[in-house]
């Protein structure tokens, strides 16, 4: 008997067009009349291939029904004998080698700001900061090469605290890495997230000369930014950041500069924030990070605020669509990423590269899952001196990969969300392998929205993807 595998497909209606989202491959098809009739017929009654042909014979030839049915079976959208093709038997992963491409260096624990919502457990004031030494940084790079020697391109990320407060180490690491990777015929990129307050012309020229990718933490107009991003003395930092970013955007030529916005309770107006950062300040991209499970509960978005955030993202998504159809890019990073995943058919078993393609090294040389876990109570994954503890990494990954008895196993966005951010899970449930169930419905709605946006652009201006998303991916 034939049965529809509902957990492998999701139908989205877009202006009277029915789109079929093929969940296993993250692909989108326009559902033709015959395909829809087959699915509807099988949902209403039990059929064999032969009785299905008979049922549809008044409108479709037997050959066309057979062909369409074969396609649906090849996609595991229709199966026989009531087997559930959406739930796969879990097969444990055993990585013999960690395919690292990125190492995040937490080069100091100090920060000259005291942002109210900061998640960093190991954050210190400038006078108490603990800095990574040069030997630890070099060992981190050697670990990267030792664990994963066959990559063509690597990325070194400088993080803190505020990384620019340890600029001498950044310069020494860049000089070492350019020589080390260059001698091997490898390419290496550098990037950092900064609060921008320590930028000056000389530093900007240096970073530009070495093509360091820069993301600036900035939360929008002055009233929003100064609410949480304050100095150790409690003063707002917007005026300083605005002036420094203006200088940065004026002088920087090598790579686009993006803004990273942290959304907390009371700071939820996505459209206004984007408009200020993109149209007034002049950032190339603006990305939003909603806080739902921070260590300080008072700053976590409440359910109604989180709904407001996603509503705002959809409003901004409509602007994104309007611009894309006119062959313009409005730099909305969250939408960029979703459309890239859909366009490339990305199929995620894990939510990000943490522990696989990326690890973070704390100032003492401890290897952490990612930069958000430095200073936390989560056990280290090794040290730069001894290398990565592969059994521990495999154990962690397998716990997250095993979707048995979780809602993720049949969720329609399972291959795009993959259970959500490890740190969100850790902060909310005390377990980084636990799925982030608290905003599943909002994420499903957001991805449905993105599927509609993707299909409109693909139908009306497909060149947008090659012009804007492909170069962004390469950079």
Number of C-alpha atoms within 10 A of each C-alpha: 13 20 21 24 21 19 19 24 22 15 16 19 13 14 8 7 12 16 19 20 23 20 25 23 16 22 18 22 12 16 16 13 9 16 17 13 14 20 18 12 16 17 14 8 10 12 18 14 16 11 12 20 20 15 14 16 13 9 8 13 12 16 10 13 22 15 11 15 23 15 14 18 17 11 18 21 23 25 20 17 9 12 14 18 19 19 14 12 10 11 9 13 13 14 13 10 13 20 19 24 23 23 25 26 28 26 31 28 27 23 23 20 23 20 19 15 19 17 18 18 14 18 21 19 15 17 9 11 18 18 20 21 15 16 11 21 28 16 17 27 25 18 20 26 18 14 17 16 16 12 12 12 13 20 18 24 22 29 23 30 30 26 26 24 23 19 15 10 20 21 14 13 20 18 12 16 21 16 13 17 17 12 10 10 11 16 16 18 18 22 18 19 21 23 25 23 21 16 18 13 12 9 14 17 15 13 19 18 12 16 17 21 19 23 21 20 19 27 28 27 18 16 12 19 23 20 17 22 24 18 16 14 9 14 14 20 22 22 12 14 21 18 14 20 23 14 15 21 16 10 13 19 13 13 13 16 20 24 29 21 22 21 26 24 16 13 22 24 17 23 17 14 22 27 17 16 23 20 12 10 18 18 22 19 21 26 20 20 11 19 20 22 20 21 17 12 13 12 20 20 23 16 12 8 20 21 15 16 23 18 19 17 22 20 13 20 22 15 15 20 21 17 13 22 18 13 16 14 20 22 19 21 17 16 22 22 14 17 21 18 17 21 18 12 18 16 20 19 17 21 18 16 16 20 22 19 16 22 24 28 29 31 21 17 23 22 29 26 25 22 24 17 23 25 17 14 8 14 13 20 22 19 20 22 14 11 18 23 14 17 13 14 19 19 14 16 21 18 15 19 19 19 22 14 8 13 13 21 19 18 18 23 25 23 22 24 23 22 28 22 18 24 23 22 20 20 16 17 14 12 14 21 21 21 23 22 14 14 13 18 9 15 17 17 15 18 19 19 16 21 22 18 21 21 21 18 20 15 10 12 14 16 15 18 20 10 13 16 18 14 10 13 10 6 10
